[in-house]
Amino acid sequence: MKIVVGAVAYITNGLHLEFAQRTLDSIKTKYDTEILIFPNASRGGDREKLRLPYPGSWLVQFQETPVSVAAAWNCLIRNALAKEADYILIPNLDIIFHPHCIDNLITFAEQHPEFLLWSAAAWSNYRTIFQAAPSTNSDIHPHFSCFMINVRTIEEVGWFDEEFKGAYMEDLDYHLRILQAGFEAAKTATSWFYHFGSRTIECDPELKRRNLITHQSNREYFEKKYGISGDGRGAHEIYEELKRRESVKGIEEQGQTEDQAK
């Protein structure tokens, strides 16, 4: 079993570097593992300071101008598939893995191949993450701060939509497309991580400024793409609304056809 962990790094200050290193240091797994880092923005020399925990780990490429999260994820996935990875785990670099997080997530995926995307669950307390006990609870609301896919995911759903700029909404779009393809994604509480939450953006004023702009443009693009707002809604709610609208449209078109035939 080969696992590729692919992560997008924003390292423009010492806090970013600290968060990224703590995430990498918490990676533990019994499987053949490689780490791929996409350094989307970095201060001179900082990316070279990262200690990558597995032999063969490497930086995918360096972008002078940051690309979107969707584009960076796609780049990581392509590189991972070229390495014939069985699974591709994509975590934020502001999380802490529970020691059994990755192995338990892989076990869950192997036991539930009906899903197209699997995610770990967020533990609420940083101080107790390493004592968090696995639970058999799972649901169909994945957490995109720590998710995993495989080649079948791309075959069935395709790539992340790179029309989404910066960060946000690309994950909601992808989850919705999984549902539209007739599948589900899942989150398992056998697998825990702690998420510091928006730390990458909050400690970089320029990134935060740009994100305010791109987040709004992403909202507008999502609504244009689907004809429905994604604000405050999950993929399942949007999916059901789209199905309802399609059903109403079908009934109206059938009625018009019948009227014309009279």
Secondary structure in CASP SS format (residue, H / E / C, confidence):
PFRMAT SS
TARGET T0000
AUTHOR 0000-0000-0000
METHOD secondary structure of the structure
MODEL  1
M C 1.00
K E 1.00
I E 1.00
V E 1.00
V E 1.00
G E 1.00
A E 1.00
V E 1.00
A E 1.00
Y E 1.00
I E 1.00
T C 1.00
N C 1.00
G H 1.00
L H 1.00
H H 1.00
L H 1.00
E H 1.00
F H 1.00
A H 1.00
Q H 1.00
R H 1.00
T H 1.00
L H 1.00
D H 1.00
S C 1.00
I C 1.00
K C 1.00
T C 1.00
K C 1.00
Y C 1.00
D E 1.00
T E 1.00
E E 1.00
I E 1.00
L E 1.00
I E 1.00
F E 1.00
P E 1.00
N E 1.00
A E 1.00
S E 1.00
R C 1.00
G C 1.00
G C 1.00
D H 1.00
R H 1.00
E H 1.00
K H 1.00
L C 1.00
R C 1.00
L C 1.00
P C 1.00
Y C 1.00
P C 1.00
G C 1.00
S C 1.00
W E 1.00
L E 1.00
V C 1.00
Q C 1.00
F C 1.00
Q C 1.00
E C 1.00
T C 1.00
P C 1.00
V C 1.00
S C 1.00
V H 1.00
A H 1.00
A H 1.00
A H 1.00
W H 1.00
N H 1.00
C H 1.00
L H 1.00
I H 1.00
R H 1.00
N H 1.00
A H 1.00
L H 1.00
A H 1.00
K C 1.00
E C 1.00
A C 1.00
D C 1.00
Y E 1.00
I E 1.00
L E 1.00
I E 1.00
P E 1.00
N C 1.00
L C 1.00
D C 1.00
I E 1.00
I E 1.00
F E 1.00
H C 1.00
P C 1.00
H C 1.00
C H 1.00
I H 1.00
D H 1.00
N H 1.00
L H 1.00
I H 1.00
T H 1.00
F H 1.00
A H 1.00
E H 1.00
Q H 1.00
H C 1.00
P C 1.00
E C 1.00
F E 1.00
L E 1.00
L E 1.00
W E 1.00
S E 1.00
A E 1.00
A E 1.00
A E 1.00
W E 1.00
S C 1.00
N C 1.00
Y H 1.00
R H 1.00
T H 1.00
I H 1.00
F H 1.00
Q H 1.00
A C 1.00
A C 1.00
P C 1.00
S C 1.00
T C 1.00
N C 1.00
S E 1.00
D E 1.00
I C 1.00
H C 1.00
P C 1.00
H C 1.00
F C 1.00
S C 1.00
C E 1.00
F E 1.00
M E 1.00
I E 1.00
N C 1.00
V H 1.00
R H 1.00
T H 1.00
I H 1.00
E H 1.00
E H 1.00
V H 1.00
G C 1.00
W C 1.00
F C 1.00
D C 1.00
E C 1.00
E C 1.00
F C 1.00
K C 1.00
G C 1.00
A C 1.00
Y C 1.00
M C 1.00
E H 1.00
D H 1.00
L H 1.00
D H 1.00
Y H 1.00
H H 1.00
L H 1.00
R H 1.00
I H 1.00
L H 1.00
Q H 1.00
A C 1.00
G C 1.00
F C 1.00
E E 1.00
A E 1.00
A E 1.00
K E 1.00
T E 1.00
A E 1.00
T E 1.00
S E 1.00
W E 1.00
F E 1.00
Y E 1.00
H E 1.00
F C 1.00
G C 1.00
S C 1.00
R H 1.00
T H 1.00
I H 1.00
E H 1.00
C C 1.00
D C 1.00
P H 1.00
E H 1.00
L H 1.00
K H 1.00
R H 1.00
R H 1.00
N H 1.00
L H 1.00
I H 1.00
T H 1.00
H H 1.00
Q H 1.00
S H 1.00
N H 1.00
R H 1.00
E H 1.00
Y H 1.00
F H 1.00
E H 1.00
K H 1.00
K H 1.00
Y H 1.00
G C 1.00
I C 1.00
S C 1.00
G C 1.00
D C 1.00
G C 1.00
R C 1.00
G C 1.00
A H 1.00
H H 1.00
E H 1.00
I H 1.00
Y H 1.00
E H 1.00
E H 1.00
L H 1.00
K H 1.00
R H 1.00
R H 1.00
E H 1.00
S H 1.00
V H 1.00
K H 1.00
G H 1.00
I H 1.00
E H 1.00
E H 1.00
Q H 1.00
G H 1.00
Q H 1.00
T H 1.00
E H 1.00
D H 1.00
Q H 1.00
A H 1.00
K C 1.00
END
